[in-house]
């Protein structure tokens, strides 16, 4: 969100990445950077 996206958009991007990549929740510490990178990529495509 501090990068300029709305909270709802950021949350939706993370949820979509988790679903699309069949990542189990809760996320492990090791998974967080991967999920964030994929979510940011997804958000950037929407601009």
Secondary structure, 3 states (H helix, E strand, C coil): CCCCCCHHHHHHHHHHHHHHCCCCCCCCHHHHHHHHHHHHHHHHHCC
